Amino acid sequence: GGANGETLVGVAIGDVDGDLFPDLTVTNQTAELATVLRMAAKIPEPPTVHLGADTSICQGDSLLLIATNTNAQYRWNTGATTDRIIAKQTGLYWVEVTNTNGTATDSIRLTVNPAPVVSLGIDEQLCKGESKQLSAFNNAATYLWNTGATTPEITVNKTGNYSVTVNLAGCLGKDTVYISYDSVPVFTLGADALLCKGQQLILLAPLSNANNLRWSNGSVADTLLVTAAGLYSLTISNTCGSFTDDIQVKESNCNVYVPTAFTPDRNNLNETFKPILQGQPLNYTFQVYDRWGTLVFKTNDPAKGWDGKVKGAEVTGNTVFIW
């Protein structure tokens, strides 16, 4: 029954309102339309696209532009037909998105800002007393060095790593350089030496890892074999300069005479006991022991001898010593 007690006799499905969607109609006994149930029309939605606001990036960076829609086709000003592209150059980028329900377009302007050019040069070795100016200048940029300086240039005068970060309108550039220092080589070949007849003497270069060394006979080896008396010199060079030293080698029979007795009686005759040498030895040690092996005297000076005292006291009685 109807709302007013009438009898509903007809039900039909058809397009009443002409929107191409089916409607349910109900009629009464007199074939009058009692009610209509209409199906709401679903309006097709066109594609949407939003590439974002105009923006900027730094040189070497890129921007991903996305225009994804379901069942859509794409046409970019670059000629691409994908749903996304990567932009790396300054310019206006636009896309046209189309599906069965319509077309949408959007555009974005991209500005690529130049990155600062930063080059502190190659690693370098300087000589003691020299200084080096490092420059990272870029117009309208700001600077931060690892030394804490904020100037375009700094002056360095000691060994170390030096780095800088340059900010140009938000774009960063960095570089690092190592500066080391050296000095003119300084060394000594030592005191003049004694060469015993029939023997050999080896002279050593006193500096290791020298850039360049040369002996007076033209040799460039680390050592020099000496078999005759003479004046021998060595020159060592590096990037900061050179230095030369020489040594006089004298030849001798190298005889050693040791007295068999001495008289430490304080009369200024034979007061000390010591070997008598011919020439100046390179190394010298003279020791005196008592019969029980106790050391009573020792010296490395050929000019000094034992005065007969033990621990500063005179020796009394019959005492035997050996050398």
C-alpha positions in Angstrom: 0.0 0.0 0.0 1.0 3.6 -0.6 1.5 6.3 2.0 -2.2 7.5 1.6 -3.6 3.9 1.6 -3.6 3.7 -2.2 -2.6 0.5 -3.9 0.6 0.5 -5.8 0.3 -1.7 -8.9 3.2 -0.9 -11.2 7.0 -1.0 -10.8 9.4 -0.2 -13.7 13.0 0.7 -14.3 13.9 3.4 -16.9 15.6 6.7 -17.5 13.1 9.2 -16.2 15.2 12.3 -16.1 17.3 11.7 -19.2 20.7 11.6 -17.5 21.4 8.1 -19.0 21.3 6.5 -15.6 18.4 4.0 -14.7 15.6 5.2 -12.4 13.0 3.1 -10.4 9.4 4.2 -11.0 6.2 3.1 -9.1 2.6 3.7 -10.4 -0.8 3.4 -8.7 -4.1 1.9 -10.0 -4.8 4.8 -12.2 -1.3 4.6 -13.8 -0.3 7.7 -12.1 3.3 8.1 -11.1 3.5 7.5 -7.3 7.3 7.8 -6.7 10.7 7.7 -8.5 14.0 6.5 -7.1 16.7 8.2 -9.1 20.3 6.9 -9.3 22.7 9.8 -8.6 25.0 10.5 -11.5 28.7 10.1 -10.8 30.4 13.1 -12.5 33.7 12.0 -14.1 36.8 13.8 -12.6 39.4 15.3 -14.8 43.1 14.8 -14.0 44.9 17.1 -11.5 48.5 18.2 -11.5 50.6 20.5 -9.3 54.3 20.9 -9.9 54.8 23.2 -6.9 55.9 26.8 -6.6 58.8 28.3 -8.6 62.1 27.3 -7.0 65.8 27.2 -7.3 68.6 24.6 -6.9 72.4 24.7 -6.9 74.5 23.7 -9.9 75.0 20.0 -9.9 71.7 19.3 -8.1 68.4 18.3 -9.7 64.7 18.6 -9.1 62.2 15.7 -9.5 58.9 16.8 -11.1 55.9 14.5 -10.7 52.5 14.6 -12.4 51.2 11.1 -11.7 47.4 10.4 -12.4 45.6 7.1 -12.9 45.1 6.0 -16.6 46.6 9.2 -17.9 48.9 10.3 -20.7 51.6 13.0 -20.2 53.2 15.5 -22.5 56.1 17.6 -21.1 57.7 20.6 -22.8 60.9 18.6 -22.9 59.2 16.0 -25.1 59.0 13.4 -22.3 55.9 11.3 -22.0 56.5 9.8 -18.6 54.7 10.7 -15.4 57.8 12.4 -14.0 61.0 14.0 -15.2 64.3 15.3 -13.6 65.0 18.9 -14.2 68.6 20.2 -14.0 68.7 23.4 -16.0 67.2 26.8 -15.6 63.9 27.3 -17.4 60.1 27.0 -17.5 58.9 23.4 -17.2 55.2 22.5 -18.0 53.2 19.3 -18.3 49.9 18.4 -19.9 48.0 15.5 -18.3 45.1 13.9 -20.2 42.6 11.1 -19.4 39.1 10.2 -20.6 37.6 12.9 -18.4 39.7 15.8 -19.5 43.1 17.6 -19.5 45.0 19.5 -16.8 48.2 21.5 -17.1 50.7 23.1 -14.7 54.1 24.7 -15.0 57.1 25.6 -12.7 60.0 27.9 -13.2 63.4 26.5 -12.1 66.5 28.6 -11.5 69.9 26.9 -11.2 72.3 29.0 -9.1 76.0 28.6 -9.9 78.1 26.8 -7.3 81.2 28.7 -6.0 84.5 27.7 -7.6 86.9 26.8 -4.8 90.5 25.7 -5.5 93.3 26.1 -3.0 95.8 24.5 -5.3 97.9 21.4 -4.9 99.6 20.3 -1.7 102.9 22.2 -1.3 106.1 22.2 0.6 107.6 25.5 1.7 110.8 26.4 3.4 111.2 27.6 7.0 110.5 31.4 7.1 108.2 31.4 4.1 104.4 32.1 4.1 101.6 31.2 1.7 98.4 33.0 1.0 95.4 30.8 0.3 92.5 32.3 -1.5 88.9 31.1 -2.0 87.4 34.4 -3.3 84.0 34.3 -4.9 82.0 37.5 -5.4 79.2 38.0 -2.9 80.1 34.8 -1.0 80.8 34.0 2.7 83.6 31.9 4.0 84.5 29.7 6.9 88.1 28.3 7.2 89.0 25.4 9.6 91.2 28.0 11.3 88.1 29.9 12.2 88.8 32.8 9.8 85.8 34.1 7.7 87.8 36.1 5.2 88.3 35.3 1.5 92.0 34.7 2.0 94.3 33.5 4.8 98.1 33.5 5.2 99.7 30.3 6.6 103.2 29.8 7.9 103.2 26.3 9.5 102.6 22.7 8.5 99.0 21.6 8.4 95.8 20.8 6.5 93.8 23.9 5.5 90.2 23.7 4.4 87.4 26.3 3.5 83.7 26.2 2.9 82.3 28.9 0.6 78.6 29.8 0.6 77.3 31.5 -2.5 73.5 32.2 -2.3 73.0 28.9 -0.4 75.3 26.9 -2.7 78.4 25.4 -1.1 81.9 24.8 -2.3 84.7 23.2 -0.4 88.4 22.5 -0.8 91.4 21.3 1.3 95.2 21.7 0.8 98.1 20.4 2.8 101.1 22.7 3.5 104.3 21.4 4.9 107.6 23.0 5.8 111.2 22.1 5.5 114.5 23.8 6.2 118.1 23.8 4.8 119.9 20.6 6.0 122.4 21.2 8.8 124.7 18.4 9.9 128.3 17.6 11.0 130.7 14.8 10.0 132.2 15.0 13.4 135.8 15.8 14.6 138.8 15.1 12.5 139.6 11.4 12.5 142.7 9.1 12.7 143.2 6.4 10.1 145.6 3.6 11.1 147.9 2.5 8.3 146.5 -0.6 6.5 143.0 0.0 7.8 139.8 1.5 6.5 137.4 4.2 7.8 133.7 4.5 6.9 132.2 8.0 6.9 128.4 8.1 7.3 126.0 10.7 5.9 124.3 12.0 9.1 120.9 12.8 7.5 118.5 10.2 6.3 116.1 10.7 3.4 118.1 13.6 2.0 116.9 14.8 -1.4 120.4 14.9 -2.7 123.9 14.2 -1.3 127.3 14.2 -2.9 130.7 13.4 -1.4 133.9 15.3 -2.4 134.9 12.3 -4.7 131.6 12.5 -6.5 129.9 9.5 -4.8 126.2 9.8 -4.0 126.0 6.8 -1.6 125.0 7.1 2.1 128.5 6.0 3.1 132.1 6.8 2.0 135.0 4.3 2.4 138.2 6.1 3.3 141.5 4.3 2.8 143.9 7.2 2.7 144.5 10.4 4.6 142.9 13.6 3.2 140.2 16.2 3.5 136.7 14.7 2.8 133.5 16.7 2.4 129.8 16.0 2.0 127.1 18.3 0.6 123.5 17.6 1.3 120.7 19.5 -0.6 117.0 19.8 -0.5 114.4 22.1 -2.0 115.4 24.8 0.6 119.1 24.8 -0.1 122.3 23.0 0.6 124.9 22.6 3.3 128.5 21.3 3.3 130.7 20.0 6.0 134.2 18.4 5.9 136.4 16.2 8.0 140.2 15.9 8.0 141.5 12.3 8.1 145.1 11.8 9.3 147.1 8.6 8.9 149.1 7.1 11.7 150.8 3.9 12.8 148.4 3.8 15.7 150.9 2.4 18.1 150.0 2.2 21.8 152.6 2.0 24.6 151.6 1.1 28.2 154.1 1.8 31.0 155.0 -1.1 33.3 155.1 1.1 36.4 154.5 4.6 37.8 155.4 6.5 41.0 152.4 8.4 42.5 154.6 10.0 45.2 153.6 13.6 44.4 157.0 14.6 43.1 155.6 15.5 39.7 157.5 12.6 38.0 155.5 9.6 36.6 152.5 10.7 38.8 149.8 9.0 36.7 149.4 5.8 34.9 148.0 5.9 31.3 148.7 4.5 27.8 150.8 6.6 25.4 149.1 6.9 22.0 150.2 7.9 18.6 147.5 10.1 17.1 143.9 10.7 18.3 141.7 7.6 18.6 138.0 7.7 17.4 137.0 5.8 20.6 138.9 5.4 23.8 138.3 3.7 27.1 141.0 3.0 29.8 140.1 1.0 32.9 142.1 -0.3 35.9 140.9 -3.2 38.1 142.3 -4.6 41.4 143.2 -8.3 41.7 139.6 -9.1 42.7 138.1 -7.6 39.6 136.9 -4.4 41.2 137.0 -1.3 39.0 139.1 1.4 40.6 139.6 3.8 37.6 138.0 4.5 34.3 138.2 7.3 31.7 137.4 8.0 28.1 139.8 10.9 27.9 143.2 9.9 26.5 144.8 12.9 28.4 143.8 11.6 31.8 145.6 8.9 33.8 145.2 7.1 37.1 146.8 8.8 40.1 147.0 5.6 42.2 144.2 6.5 44.5 141.2 4.2 45.2 138.0 6.1 46.0 140.1 9.2 46.5 142.4 7.6 49.2 146.0 6.7 49.0 146.8 3.0 48.6 149.1 1.5 51.3 150.9 -1.8 51.5 151.6 -4.2 48.7 148.8 -3.9 46.2 148.6 -5.3 42.7 146.5 -3.8 39.9 145.8 -4.9 36.3 144.8 -2.9 33.3 
